[in-house]
Amino acid sequence: MCPARVDKSFSAMLNREQLSEMRDVLKDVAKVGAVQVLTEIGQLKPFITKAEAYRLYGRTKVDMWIRNRLVTPRGGFGEKWRLERSELEAISASASLAAYVNSMAFKDKGVKVNLDELK
């Protein structure tokens, strides 16, 4: 079977919303990989301040991730908290993936991911 035919039949099984959600998940995965590589080669700092994390991901999400111990703040008493950039990016992408799994594409199959810990 030719690749074009496979792609066409696959997209016929999914509606526009599902394709959009899948695209967003793939973008998040690519972003996580890019952040990891850029951090490893020294183009991005491996840690960011809590204030910067608030700006990038939102105060509510960052505070919940810290409260649920999904991300580990670093820094001693009286120092600024530093958060690992790759951890934050991975958790953010995980929330997107969980939202996709909980979407209509998987509802009929009885698959459910607890989003409360990730949002």
FENCOR-V927856 format. One record per residue. N is the residue number from 1. RES is the residue in one small letter. PHI is phi in radians with two decimals (none if undefined). Layout:
[[N RES PHI] [N RES PHI]]
This chain:
[[1 m none] [2 c -1.35] [3 p -1.02] [4 a -1.09] [5 r -1.18] [6 v -1.09] [7 d -1.05] [8 k -1.13] [9 s -1.23] [10 f -1.15] [11 s -1.19] [12 a -1.19] [13 m -1.36] [14 l -1.93] [15 n -1.54] [16 r -1.01] [17 e -1.09] [18 q -1.15] [19 l -1.12] [20 s -1.12] [21 e -1.10] [22 m -1.12] [23 r -1.06] [24 d -1.10] [25 v -1.10] [26 l -1.12] [27 k -1.11] [28 d -1.10] [29 v -1.10] [30 a -1.11] [31 k -1.15] [32 v -1.03] [33 g -1.09] [34 a -1.12] [35 v -1.10] [36 q -1.08] [37 v -1.14] [38 l -1.10] [39 t -1.21] [40 e -1.12] [41 i -1.59] [42 g 1.53] [43 q -1.45] [44 l -2.18] [45 k -1.21] [46 p -1.20] [47 f -2.11] [48 i -2.24] [49 t -1.30] [50 k -1.08] [51 a -1.09] [52 e -1.17] [53 a -1.09] [54 y -1.02] [55 r -1.13] [56 l -1.36] [57 y -2.06] [58 g 1.73] [59 r -1.03] [60 t -1.05] [61 k -1.12] [62 v -1.08] [63 d -1.07] [64 m -1.19] [65 w -1.07] [66 i -1.19] [67 r -1.04] [68 n -1.51] [69 r 1.01] [70 l -1.45] [71 v -2.30] [72 t -1.88] [73 p -1.24] [74 r -2.13] [75 g 2.37] [76 g -1.46] [77 f -1.07] [78 g 1.42] [79 e -1.81] [80 k -1.16] [81 w -1.28] [82 r -2.03] [83 l -2.11] [84 e -1.28] [85 r -1.02] [86 s -1.17] [87 e -1.10] [88 l -1.07] [89 e -1.13] [90 a -1.16] [91 i -1.17] [92 s -1.06] [93 a -1.17] [94 s -1.10] [95 a -1.12] [96 s -1.15] [97 l -1.13] [98 a -1.10] [99 a -1.10] [100 y -1.15] [101 v -1.09] [102 n -1.40] [103 s -1.29] [104 m -1.02] [105 a -1.05] [106 f -1.99] [107 k -1.00] [108 d -1.14] [109 k -1.59] [110 g 1.32] [111 v -1.57] [112 k -2.54] [113 v -2.09] [114 n -1.28] [115 l -1.47] [116 d -1.00] [117 e -1.37] [118 l -1.80] [119 k -1.13]]
